[in-house]
Amino acid sequence: MVQRKLHQKKRQVMIFITLILSWEAGSETIRYSVLEETESGTFVANLTKDLGLRMGELAARGARVVFKGNRQHLRLDPGTCDLLLNDKLDREELCGSTEPCVLPFQVLLENPFQLFQAALVIRDVNDHAPEFPAREMQLKISEITIPGKVFPLKMAQDLDAGSNGLQSYIISSNPHFHILTRNRKDGRKSPELVLDKALDREEQPELRLTLTALDGGSPSLSGTTEIQILVLDSNDNAPEFAQEFYEAQVPENSSLGSLVITVSARDLDAGSFGEVSYALFQVDDVNEPFEINANTGEIRLKKKLDFEEFQSYQVDIEATDGGGLSGKCSVVIKVLDVNDNAPQLTMSSLTSPIPENLPEILVAVFSVSDADSGHNQQVICSIHDNLPFVLRPSVENFYTLVTEGALDREERAEYNITITVTDMGTPRLKTEHNITVLVSDVNDNAPAFSQTSYTLWVRENNSPALHIGSVSATDTDAGANAQVTYSLLPPPDPLVPLASLVSINPDNGHLFALTSLDYEALRAFEFHVGATDRGSPALSSQALVRVLVADANDNAPFVLYPLQNASAPCTELVPRAAEPGYLVTKVVAVDGDAGQNAWLSYQLLKATEPGLFGVWAHNGEVRTARLLSERDAPKQRLVVLVKDNGEPPLSASVTLHVLLVDGFSQPYLPAPEAEAAAAAPADPLTVYLVVALASVSSLFLFSVLVFVAVRLCRRGGAASAGRCPVAEGHFPGHLMDVSGTGTLSQSYQYEVCLTGDHRTGEFKFLKPVFPNLLVQDTEREIKESPSCRNSFVFS
């Protein structure tokens, strides 16, 4: 069988199929036989053994039995796979007079596809007795009839076949007739009455005989009819037909009343004895579709013909004259096939849904048939060309529908396939069969995030469990394969405490801040979020999430110089001869916030003599505003306010002590608070405490100095001779910037010095040193150092 693929709108596969089911592939058809009327469920055969298969292979390969027209006369036992009778069978109903009665069927196996041809032979049982069409027949025979004359009689019918069918006729004992059984061309047996002794109407005008039909069954069944013989006066000639046999052809689609053929008989007698009338000799199921005109001998159609039911008829015609004599002839009427039956498609197996990503999947197995014959029986099977499926002819009249390549459910999840079966008759008839094939999902698509990276903003000091944003991923698969679960992936830096910072809802991808974030401690961090489907195997993808902490104005300015926690703060010395704009000192402050929240401005909040000093708003420099005079108080107290630019603004203040002197030769003068303390009488207990505290402080200071000296030696050398004195100190911990950016870092401290020239009065940032001293100890060092006004510490 050759498969051709036509490059047209439809892909067609053509195969010529005959309705006579036989095995033409070189192997014999397996035949099974059962008696008709056998009870349902009766064992027929061990199919596994007959097909040469392993035990259990029939069930594993989805075996099924397929009969033409979807009539399941046999079934497979689900446990043993034995072939069992599905229902009680009537041979006469299934095959009529056809002998032998053979019902072809196929055994269909899947995975892999395989087809076995088989046939079920239904053996006849003698369950029907012969029957005559009438309970009585009448014959009119002239008394001058010569012995040996044969008179045909009406046949009996027996629905059984073979030896169980009608075999012979017998007649009741009489001196005038015997019966003869004649075999007809169509296989039926007809009775003929033979005259043995001449009749005498005057002696016996009427005879009654019993005709019996016998079949060949065991026991034999019979049927009877009465024959009434009327003896007539002399009528020398019986009607004679022009032909003993007539032949005619009629298309099966002929309309009712159509003329089939005209028969003619003549009688040589005159008068009423020469007048001939025509009649069907025997009216039964065989010649029921026809009728004859008694006067003209025209045979016409009175019932629709069906070639698929009967291909030919043999009709007996009787011509009778006015004297009662008759003659007979036979008419063989052949029915011509027309294309009046559309092809039929019988679906034997359909698999839906089918998995995606697999090529050459067997989707369906079906058979096609056409009840017509010859050219009208040839069929073409086709499907639309734009489908990823192909039709392949298999054995006999079977086809398989397979996928042309691997299918993709995400591209198309359902296919509506129309299988068209067209015959080659005129006009062409076709049948369309629609099937729906679903494509099942395979987990072949990983979830995909809507963005490759996400940037989220969170204002510091947020409330815990705050929803800060969401990530979203979709999966083009279906069912559980498309259900996505979100998770936080381990950060590349194990030092980042991701589990304590954020959490994610595994169902919807919502992200939450678990703790209150501090911009000064953590300005930004990033991590990866994973999306995993629930398929098998599970597929996943990931996206980068970057969280930026927005600064809030939550840190007030911090004054680095002058130090306010020293036990004896330094006093700034200003010569009375200073010009306006003379730099007295510089207030140094920082703000742990960022951006405009860290922009600082300075202003003079209080002064002993307003208008004597001024503060530059942007750099904190304290300068003289006018010339000094003898009337100005020698001791001045200034309060400088440092304010940031946040919303709301935060501020800090610092108190400065300024001593107006005529020159720098005067000894160091303590602050007014120190003078007041010195003027007060000393309490003995206070003296003891001061001495003890001084001792401990001196010992601690000595230890610190030794430690500093050792560390400086490790640095590889001492400072140059012209270097400024150094003091060290710490910033508060909340000014730490863990990201390494910002104003200052806790990991560094800086050497700072003020020049001796008050006109410049600028400070310099030198190289970093390691933090080793506490602020209190450093301040104490400043207090004890006479050059404290030229040095200060910040970190």
Secondary structure, 3 states (H helix, E strand, C coil): CCCCCCCCCEEEEEECCCCCCCCCCCCCCEEEEEECCCCCCCEEECHHHHCCCCCCHHHHCCCEEEEHHHCCCEEECCCCCCEEECCCCCHHHHHCCCCCEEEEEEEEECCCCEEEEEEEEEECCCCCCCECCCCEEEEEEECCCCCCCEEECCCCECCCCHHHCEEEEEECCCCCEEEEEEECCCCCEEEEEEECCCCCCCCCCEEEEEEEEEECCCCCCEEEEEEEEEEECCCCCCCEECCCEEEEEEECCCCCCCEEEECCEECCCCHHHHCCEEEECCCCCCCCCEEECCCCCEEEECCCCCCCCCCEEEEEEEEECCCCCEEEEEEEEEEECCCCCCCEEEEEEECCCEECCCCCCEEEEEEEECCCCHHHHCEEEEEECCCCEEEEECCCCEEEEEECCCCCCCCCCEEEEEEEEEECCCCCCEEEEEEEEEEECCCCCCCEECCCEEEEEEECCCCCCEEEEECCEECCCCHHHHCEEEEECCCCCCCCCHHHHEEECCCCCEEEECCCCCCCCCCEEEEEEEEEECCCCCCEEEEEEEEEEECCCCCCCEEEECCCCCCCCCCEEEECCCCCCCEEEECEEECCCCHHHHCEEEEEEEECCCCCEEECCCCCEEEECCCCCCCCCCEEEEEEEEEECCCCCCEEEEEEEEEEECCCCCCCCCCHHHHHHHHCCCCHHHHHHHHHHHHHHHHHHHHHHHHHHHHHHHCCCCCCCCCCCCCCCCCCHHHCCCCCCCCCCCCCEEEEEECCCCCCCCEEEEEEECCCCCHHHHHHHHHHCCCHHHECCEC
